[in-house]
Amino acid sequence: MRDSRPRTLVRLTFANPASLVYLGLVAVAAIPVVLAPWSADPSFAAIWLLLLTMPTNMLLLFPDLVSGESALATAYFVAVLAFAALLHSFLLGLAYRGLRGAFTQRVRTTTT
């Protein structure tokens, strides 16, 4: 029986080793961002989080930085980082499933 689309989406995003390791790294990198208001110099608190979500967050944050019409809103910044982390986790899940499928097909063809 095939899974439903939302269940497959959740499984690819959260329920595989590659995505879990990546989301764990993102969670650890988010700790300084959460603790930044209580630190003496919070200027570089988000650097690791930005580096972990790099390709997607720069594409989504670029128009706001270039326009110069408004300051970078905190809610938009956090939403972009969360979306980028979930998108990367999903893509890692797809890659993991693809590599695992290719490996199992190779094993089946060599044993039969």
N, C-alpha and C positions, 0 to 999 in steps of 0.2 A: 504494500500500500504506500502510495506517495504522500509525502508531507504537504501540508497546506503552505501557501506562500508566506504568511507571517511567521509560521513556525520555522520554515527554512531560513528566513531572513535572520531570525533570532539565533538559530543554530550556527549559521555562518559567522555572525558577528560576535557571539559570546562563547559558544560551546566547542571550541577547538583549541589545541595547545598554542598555536601561533598567535591567535587573537587574545588569548588569556595572558600570555607573556607581555604582549604589547600594551594591553589595557592596564596591566600591573605596573609597567614602567610609567605610563601616563599618570596613574594614580599617585605613584611615588613622586613624580615631577610636579604634581599639583599641590603637594604639601607646603612648599615655600610660598605659593600663591595664596593659600588659605591663611598662612601665618604672617603674611606680609604686613597687615595693618599694625601688628604689635612689634615689628622689628624696627631697628634704628634706621636702616637704609633699604627700603623695599624696591629700589630701582631695577635690580636684576632678578627679581623673584620669578618671573615668568620665562626666563631664557630657556630652560630645559624643556618646558612645556611647548614653547614655540619651536624649538628644534625638533622635537618628536613629531609634531604635526605640520612640518614645514611646507611641503608643496601645496597642500590645500589651503592652509591658513593664509599664506601670502597672496594667493589668488583672490581670496575673499576679503582680506583686509586692505588690499592695494587700492581699490577705488576710494575708500574712506580716507586713506592717508594722502592720496594725490589731490583730492578735491579741495581739501583745506577749509571746507565750509563749516565743519564742526569738529570738536575734539572727539577723540576716539571714545565712544560710549563703553562703559564697563560691561553692560549687559550684552551688547553686540559682540564685544571682544570675547567674553566667556562663551557665548553661544557658538561663535565661529570655532573656537578651540574644541568645544565638545563635539560639534558636527564633524570637524576634521578628524578627531580621534575615532569616532564611530565609523566614519567612512573608511579610514585606513584599516580599522579592525575588520570590517566587512570584506575589504579587498584582500587582506591577509587570509581570511577564511576561505575565500574563493580560490586563492592560490594554493592553500593547503589541501583543499578538497581536490583540486586539479592534479596536484603532484601525487597525492595519495591514490587517486584513481588511476593515474598512469603507472604507478608502481604496482598496484594490484593487477592491472591488465598484463603487465610484463611478466609478473610471477605466474599468472594463469597460463599464458601462452608458452612459457618455457617448461612448465610441469606437465602439460597435456600433450 
